[in-house]
Amino acid sequence: MANDNEPDLEYSELSGEVTEDGLTVLVDISRPAGTQLDWHLAVITPEDDVTEWEEPFATDREAYEEFLATLQRDGIRSFFLGDEAPRLQ
């Protein structure tokens, strides 16, 4: 049941799971439903580590491209906030 104080969200078709080096994160690109407001980007790990961008994006594509640039530059392990990202077995 949704909290009455939180707006319903519209999720971009670019949202979803991304796996690299055996690690998976959820890319969450959303905005308030029924609006033309800017898109917000968050990346969530299975351990519920959340990386959120403070500045919104004009399009969902721009948000996803920022995620991809961060992934390429810093690697998927950069989204895991614990002392160390999980190690590959």
C-alpha angles and dihedrals in degrees: 000000000000121000109251090224094058119077120234110259132224113215123212119241084236090067117101146091122320122192125197129162090000093302124113129204132178115237107210116194112172148147135185108292118256094019137104091221122135122280125254123215127211132163117208127193126209086255089058094250104156125203111190128184112227096210118066124227128237091226136023088236091059090051092050092047089053089052090050092048090051091047092051094044101041106016130234092282089069089074092060106089100191123101089276135005114248112282122235112251 
